[in-house]
Amino acid sequence: MVSSRRMEEIAISKFKATCLAVLERVRKTGKPVLVTRFGQPVAEVGPPSAANHSKRELGSMRGTARIVGDIVAPASDEDDWEVLRS
């Protein structure tokens, strides 16, 4: 997503050579970088959105499920197991 503000642009060849440094700069500043090829935008490198980050956090699904019934009881009768053994 390219905003109306002027963001830093970097040629794809320079991005390839300095990729780790660019990613670290984006992480530290939170400002996206526009990667170009022959002067045309091909990618935007930016920090992850807060919505995406929260989905990955441990416990983010807490409270969204409900246990219905007995979850420790056998799923079928013991007689069914005997039939399956044969």
Distance bins in CASP14 RR format, pairs under 12 A and 6 or more apart:
PFRMAT RR
TARGET T0000
AUTHOR 0000-0000-0000
RMODE 2
METHOD distances of the structure
MODEL  1
1 7 0 0 0 0 0 1 0 0 0 0 0
1 32 0 0 0 0 1 0 0 0 0 0 0
1 34 0 0 0 0 0 1 0 0 0 0 0
1 41 0 0 0 0 0 1 0 0 0 0 0
1 43 0 0 0 0 0 1 0 0 0 0 0
1 44 1 0 0 1 0 0 0 0 0 0 0
1 45 0 0 0 0 0 1 0 0 0 0 0
1 46 0 0 0 0 1 0 0 0 0 0 0
1 49 0 0 0 0 0 1 0 0 0 0 0
2 8 0 0 0 0 0 1 0 0 0 0 0
2 9 0 0 0 0 0 1 0 0 0 0 0
2 32 0 0 0 0 1 0 0 0 0 0 0
2 33 0 0 0 0 0 1 0 0 0 0 0
2 34 1 0 0 1 0 0 0 0 0 0 0
2 35 0 0 0 0 0 1 0 0 0 0 0
2 36 0 0 0 0 0 1 0 0 0 0 0
2 40 0 0 0 0 0 1 0 0 0 0 0
2 41 1 0 0 1 0 0 0 0 0 0 0
2 42 0 0 0 0 0 1 0 0 0 0 0
2 43 0 0 0 0 0 1 0 0 0 0 0
2 44 1 0 0 1 0 0 0 0 0 0 0
2 46 0 0 0 0 0 1 0 0 0 0 0
3 31 0 0 0 0 0 1 0 0 0 0 0
3 32 0 0 0 0 1 0 0 0 0 0 0
3 34 0 0 0 0 1 0 0 0 0 0 0
3 44 0 0 0 0 1 0 0 0 0 0 0
3 46 0 0 0 0 0 1 0 0 0 0 0
5 31 0 0 0 0 1 0 0 0 0 0 0
5 32 0 0 0 0 1 0 0 0 0 0 0
5 34 0 0 0 0 0 1 0 0 0 0 0
6 31 0 0 0 0 0 1 0 0 0 0 0
6 32 0 0 0 0 0 1 0 0 0 0 0
6 33 0 0 0 0 0 1 0 0 0 0 0
6 34 0 0 0 0 1 0 0 0 0 0 0
7 26 0 0 0 0 0 1 0 0 0 0 0
7 29 0 0 0 0 0 1 0 0 0 0 0
7 30 0 0 0 0 0 1 0 0 0 0 0
7 31 1 0 0 1 0 0 0 0 0 0 0
7 32 1 0 1 0 0 0 0 0 0 0 0
7 33 1 0 0 1 0 0 0 0 0 0 0
7 34 1 0 1 0 0 0 0 0 0 0 0
7 35 0 0 0 0 0 1 0 0 0 0 0
7 36 0 0 0 0 0 1 0 0 0 0 0
7 41 0 0 0 0 1 0 0 0 0 0 0
7 44 1 0 0 1 0 0 0 0 0 0 0
7 45 0 0 0 0 1 0 0 0 0 0 0
7 46 0 0 0 0 1 0 0 0 0 0 0
8 14 0 0 0 0 0 1 0 0 0 0 0
8 15 0 0 0 0 0 1 0 0 0 0 0
8 22 0 0 0 0 1 0 0 0 0 0 0
8 25 0 0 0 0 1 0 0 0 0 0 0
8 26 0 0 0 0 1 0 0 0 0 0 0
8 29 0 0 0 0 1 0 0 0 0 0 0
8 30 0 0 0 0 0 1 0 0 0 0 0
8 31 1 0 0 1 0 0 0 0 0 0 0
8 32 1 0 0 1 0 0 0 0 0 0 0
8 33 1 0 1 0 0 0 0 0 0 0 0
8 34 1 0 0 1 0 0 0 0 0 0 0
8 35 0 0 0 0 1 0 0 0 0 0 0
8 36 0 0 0 0 0 1 0 0 0 0 0
8 44 0 0 0 0 0 1 0 0 0 0 0
8 45 0 0 0 0 1 0 0 0 0 0 0
8 46 0 0 0 0 0 1 0 0 0 0 0
9 15 0 0 0 0 1 0 0 0 0 0 0
9 22 0 0 0 0 0 1 0 0 0 0 0
9 32 0 0 0 0 0 1 0 0 0 0 0
9 33 1 0 0 1 0 0 0 0 0 0 0
9 34 1 0 1 0 0 0 0 0 0 0 0
9 35 1 0 0 1 0 0 0 0 0 0 0
9 36 1 0 1 0 0 0 0 0 0 0 0
9 37 0 0 0 0 0 1 0 0 0 0 0
9 39 0 0 0 0 1 0 0 0 0 0 0
9 40 0 0 0 0 0 1 0 0 0 0 0
9 41 0 0 0 0 1 0 0 0 0 0 0
9 42 0 0 0 0 0 1 0 0 0 0 0
9 43 0 0 0 0 0 1 0 0 0 0 0
9 44 0 0 0 0 0 1 0 0 0 0 0
9 45 0 0 0 0 0 1 0 0 0 0 0
10 16 0 0 0 0 1 0 0 0 0 0 0
10 17 0 0 0 0 1 0 0 0 0 0 0
10 18 1 0 0 1 0 0 0 0 0 0 0
10 19 0 0 0 0 1 0 0 0 0 0 0
10 21 0 0 0 0 0 1 0 0 0 0 0
10 22 1 0 0 1 0 0 0 0 0 0 0
10 23 0 0 0 0 0 1 0 0 0 0 0
10 25 0 0 0 0 0 1 0 0 0 0 0
10 26 0 0 0 0 0 1 0 0 0 0 0
10 32 0 0 0 0 0 1 0 0 0 0 0
10 33 1 0 1 0 0 0 0 0 0 0 0
10 34 1 0 0 1 0 0 0 0 0 0 0
10 35 1 0 1 0 0 0 0 0 0 0 0
10 36 1 0 0 1 0 0 0 0 0 0 0
10 37 0 0 0 0 0 1 0 0 0 0 0
10 39 0 0 0 0 0 1 0 0 0 0 0
10 41 0 0 0 0 0 1 0 0 0 0 0
10 42 0 0 0 0 0 1 0 0 0 0 0
10 43 0 0 0 0 0 1 0 0 0 0 0
10 44 0 0 0 0 0 1 0 0 0 0 0
10 45 0 0 0 0 1 0 0 0 0 0 0
11 17 0 0 0 0 1 0 0 0 0 0 0
11 18 0 0 0 0 0 1 0 0 0 0 0
11 22 0 0 0 0 0 1 0 0 0 0 0
11 33 0 0 0 0 0 1 0 0 0 0 0
11 34 0 0 0 0 0 1 0 0 0 0 0
11 35 1 0 0 1 0 0 0 0 0 0 0
11 36 1 0 1 0 0 0 0 0 0 0 0
11 37 1 0 0 1 0 0 0 0 0 0 0
11 38 0 0 0 0 1 0 0 0 0 0 0
11 39 1 0 0 1 0 0 0 0 0 0 0
11 40 0 0 0 0 0 1 0 0 0 0 0
11 41 0 0 0 0 0 1 0 0 0 0 0
11 42 0 0 0 0 0 1 0 0 0 0 0
11 43 0 0 0 0 0 1 0 0 0 0 0
12 18 0 0 0 0 0 1 0 0 0 0 0
12 19 0 0 0 0 0 1 0 0 0 0 0
12 22 0 0 0 0 0 1 0 0 0 0 0
12 33 0 0 0 0 0 1 0 0 0 0 0
12 34 0 0 0 0 0 1 0 0 0 0 0
12 35 1 0 1 0 0 0 0 0 0 0 0
12 36 1 0 0 1 0 0 0 0 0 0 0
12 37 1 0 1 0 0 0 0 0 0 0 0
12 38 0 0 0 0 1 0 0 0 0 0 0
12 39 0 0 0 0 1 0 0 0 0 0 0
12 40 0 0 0 0 1 0 0 0 0 0 0
12 41 0 0 0 0 0 1 0 0 0 0 0
12 42 1 0 0 1 0 0 0 0 0 0 0
12 43 0 0 0 0 1 0 0 0 0 0 0
12 45 0 0 0 0 0 1 0 0 0 0 0
13 19 0 0 0 0 0 1 0 0 0 0 0
13 35 0 0 0 0 0 1 0 0 0 0 0
13 36 0 0 0 0 1 0 0 0 0 0 0
13 37 0 0 0 0 1 0 0 0 0 0 0
13 38 0 0 0 0 0 1 0 0 0 0 0
13 39 0 0 0 0 0 1 0 0 0 0 0
13 42 0 0 0 0 0 1 0 0 0 0 0
14 21 0 0 0 0 0 1 0 0 0 0 0
14 22 0 0 0 0 1 0 0 0 0 0 0
14 33 0 0 0 0 0 1 0 0 0 0 0
14 35 0 0 0 0 1 0 0 0 0 0 0
14 36 0 0 0 0 1 0 0 0 0 0 0
14 37 0 0 0 0 0 1 0 0 0 0 0
15 21 0 0 0 0 1 0 0 0 0 0 0
15 22 1 0 0 1 0 0 0 0 0 0 0
15 23 0 0 0 0 1 0 0 0 0 0 0
15 25 0 0 0 0 0 1 0 0 0 0 0
15 26 0 0 0 0 0 1 0 0 0 0 0
15 33 1 0 0 1 0 0 0 0 0 0 0
15 34 0 0 0 0 1 0 0 0 0 0 0
15 35 1 0 1 0 0 0 0 0 0 0 0
15 36 0 0 0 0 1 0 0 0 0 0 0
15 37 0 0 0 0 1 0 0 0 0 0 0
15 42 0 0 0 0 1 0 0 0 0 0 0
15 43 0 0 0 0 1 0 0 0 0 0 0
15 44 0 0 0 0 0 1 0 0 0 0 0
15 45 1 0 0 1 0 0 0 0 0 0 0
16 22 0 0 0 0 1 0 0 0 0 0 0
16 35 0 0 0 0 1 0 0 0 0 0 0
16 37 0 0 0 0 0 1 0 0 0 0 0
16 42 0 0 0 0 0 1 0 0 0 0 0
16 43 0 0 0 0 0 1 0 0 0 0 0
18 24 0 0 0 0 1 0 0 0 0 0 0
18 25 0 0 0 0 1 0 0 0 0 0 0
18 26 0 0 0 0 0 1 0 0 0 0 0
18 33 0 0 0 0 0 1 0 0 0 0 0
18 35 0 0 0 0 0 1 0 0 0 0 0
18 45 0 0 0 0 0 1 0 0 0 0 0
19 25 0 0 0 0 0 1 0 0 0 0 0
19 26 0 0 0 0 0 1 0 0 0 0 0
19 33 0 0 0 0 0 1 0 0 0 0 0
19 35 0 0 0 0 1 0 0 0 0 0 0
19 43 0 0 0 0 0 1 0 0 0 0 0
19 45 0 0 0 0 1 0 0 0 0 0 0
20 26 0 0 0 0 0 1 0 0 0 0 0
20 27 0 0 0 0 0 1 0 0 0 0 0
20 45 0 0 0 0 0 1 0 0 0 0 0
21 27 0 0 0 0 0 1 0 0 0 0 0
21 28 0 0 0 0 0 1 0 0 0 0 0
21 33 0 0 0 0 0 1 0 0 0 0 0
21 45 0 0 0 0 0 1 0 0 0 0 0
22 28 0 0 0 0 0 1 0 0 0 0 0
22 29 0 0 0 0 0 1 0 0 0 0 0
22 30 0 0 0 0 0 1 0 0 0 0 0
22 31 0 0 0 0 0 1 0 0 0 0 0
22 32 0 0 0 0 0 1 0 0 0 0 0
22 33 1 0 1 0 0 0 0 0 0 0 0
22 34 0 0 0 0 0 1 0 0 0 0 0
22 35 0 0 0 0 1 0 0 0 0 0 0
22 43 0 0 0 0 0 1 0 0 0 0 0
22 44 0 0 0 0 0 1 0 0 0 0 0
22 45 1 0 0 1 0 0 0 0 0 0 0
22 46 0 0 0 0 1 0 0 0 0 0 0
23 29 0 0 0 0 0 1 0 0 0 0 0
23 30 0 0 0 0 0 1 0 0 0 0 0
23 32 0 0 0 0 0 1 0 0 0 0 0
23 33 0 0 0 0 1 0 0 0 0 0 0
23 35 0 0 0 0 0 1 0 0 0 0 0
23 45 1 0 0 1 0 0 0 0 0 0 0
23 46 0 0 0 0 1 0 0 0 0 0 0
23 47 0 0 0 0 1 0 0 0 0 0 0
23 48 0 0 0 0 0 1 0 0 0 0 0
24 30 0 0 0 0 0 1 0 0 0 0 0
24 33 0 0 0 0 0 1 0 0 0 0 0
24 45 0 0 0 0 0 1 0 0 0 0 0
24 47 0 0 0 0 0 1 0 0 0 0 0
25 31 1 0 0 1 0 0 0 0 0 0 0
25 32 0 0 0 0 0 1 0 0 0 0 0
25 33 1 0 0 1 0 0 0 0 0 0 0
25 45 0 0 0 0 1 0 0 0 0 0 0
25 46 0 0 0 0 0 1 0 0 0 0 0
25 47 0 0 0 0 0 1 0 0 0 0 0
26 32 1 0 0 1 0 0 0 0 0 0 0
26 33 1 0 1 0 0 0 0 0 0 0 0
26 34 0 0 0 0 0 1 0 0 0 0 0
26 35 0 0 0 0 0 1 0 0 0 0 0
26 44 0 0 0 0 1 0 0 0 0 0 0
26 45 1 0 1 0 0 0 0 0 0 0 0
26 46 1 0 1 0 0 0 0 0 0 0 0
26 47 1 0 1 0 0 0 0 0 0 0 0
26 48 0 0 0 0 0 1 0 0 0 0 0
27 33 0 0 0 0 0 1 0 0 0 0 0
27 45 0 0 0 0 0 1 0 0 0 0 0
27 46 0 0 0 0 1 0 0 0 0 0 0
27 47 1 0 0 1 0 0 0 0 0 0 0
27 48 0 0 0 0 1 0 0 0 0 0 0
28 46 0 0 0 0 0 1 0 0 0 0 0
28 47 0 0 0 0 1 0 0 0 0 0 0
29 45 0 0 0 0 0 1 0 0 0 0 0
29 46 0 0 0 0 1 0 0 0 0 0 0
29 47 0 0 0 0 1 0 0 0 0 0 0
30 45 0 0 0 0 0 1 0 0 0 0 0
30 46 1 0 0 1 0 0 0 0 0 0 0
30 47 1 0 1 0 0 0 0 0 0 0 0
30 48 0 0 0 0 0 1 0 0 0 0 0
30 49 0 0 0 0 0 1 0 0 0 0 0
30 50 0 0 0 0 0 1 0 0 0 0 0
31 44 0 0 0 0 0 1 0 0 0 0 0
31 45 0 0 0 0 0 1 0 0 0 0 0
31 46 1 0 0 1 0 0 0 0 0 0 0
31 47 0 0 0 0 1 0 0 0 0 0 0
32 41 0 0 0 0 0 1 0 0 0 0 0
32 43 0 0 0 0 0 1 0 0 0 0 0
32 44 1 0 1 0 0 0 0 0 0 0 0
32 45 1 0 0 1 0 0 0 0 0 0 0
32 46 1 1 0 0 0 0 0 0 0 0 0
32 47 1 0 0 1 0 0 0 0 0 0 0
32 48 0 0 0 0 0 1 0 0 0 0 0
32 49 0 0 0 0 0 1 0 0 0 0 0
33 41 0 0 0 0 0 1 0 0 0 0 0
33 42 0 0 0 0 0 1 0 0 0 0 0
33 43 0 0 0 0 1 0 0 0 0 0 0
33 44 1 0 0 1 0 0 0 0 0 0 0
33 45 1 0 1 0 0 0 0 0 0 0 0
33 46 1 0 0 1 0 0 0 0 0 0 0
33 47 0 0 0 0 0 1 0 0 0 0 0
34 40 0 0 0 0 0 1 0 0 0 0 0
34 41 1 0 1 0 0 0 0 0 0 0 0
34 42 0 0 0 0 1 0 0 0 0 0 0
34 43 1 0 0 1 0 0 0 0 0 0 0
34 44 1 0 1 0 0 0 0 0 0 0 0
34 45 0 0 0 0 1 0 0 0 0 0 0
34 46 0 0 0 0 1 0 0 0 0 0 0
35 41 1 0 0 1 0 0 0 0 0 0 0
35 42 1 0 1 0 0 0 0 0 0 0 0
35 43 1 0 1 0 0 0 0 0 0 0 0
35 44 1 0 0 1 0 0 0 0 0 0 0
35 45 1 0 0 1 0 0 0 0 0 0 0
35 46 0 0 0 0 0 1 0 0 0 0 0
36 42 1 0 0 1 0 0 0 0 0 0 0
36 43 0 0 0 0 1 0 0 0 0 0 0
36 44 0 0 0 0 0 1 0 0 0 0 0
36 45 0 0 0 0 0 1 0 0 0 0 0
37 43 0 0 0 0 1 0 0 0 0 0 0
46 52 0 0 0 0 0 1 0 0 0 0 0
47 53 0 0 0 0 1 0 0 0 0 0 0
48 54 0 0 0 0 0 1 0 0 0 0 0
48 55 0 0 0 0 0 1 0 0 0 0 0
48 56 0 0 0 0 1 0 0 0 0 0 0
48 57 0 0 0 0 0 1 0 0 0 0 0
49 55 0 0 0 0 1 0 0 0 0 0 0
49 56 0 0 0 0 0 1 0 0 0 0 0
50 56 0 0 0 0 0 1 0 0 0 0 0
50 57 0 0 0 0 0 1 0 0 0 0 0
51 57 0 0 0 0 0 1 0 0 0 0 0
51 60 0 0 0 0 0 1 0 0 0 0 0
52 60 0 0 0 0 0 1 0 0 0 0 0
53 60 0 0 0 0 1 0 0 0 0 0 0
54 60 1 0 1 0 0 0 0 0 0 0 0
54 61 0 0 0 0 0 1 0 0 0 0 0
54 62 0 0 0 0 0 1 0 0 0 0 0
55 61 0 0 0 0 1 0 0 0 0 0 0
55 64 0 0 0 0 0 1 0 0 0 0 0
59 65 0 0 0 0 0 1 0 0 0 0 0
65 71 0 0 0 0 0 1 0 0 0 0 0
69 75 0 0 0 0 0 1 0 0 0 0 0
74 80 0 0 0 0 1 0 0 0 0 0 0
74 81 0 0 0 0 1 0 0 0 0 0 0
75 81 0 0 0 0 0 1 0 0 0 0 0
76 82 0 0 0 0 0 1 0 0 0 0 0
76 83 0 0 0 0 1 0 0 0 0 0 0
76 84 0 0 0 0 1 0 0 0 0 0 0
77 83 0 0 0 0 1 0 0 0 0 0 0
77 84 0 0 0 0 0 1 0 0 0 0 0
78 84 0 0 0 0 0 1 0 0 0 0 0
78 85 0 0 0 0 0 1 0 0 0 0 0
79 85 0 0 0 0 0 1 0 0 0 0 0
79 86 0 0 0 0 0 1 0 0 0 0 0
80 86 0 0 0 0 0 1 0 0 0 0 0
END
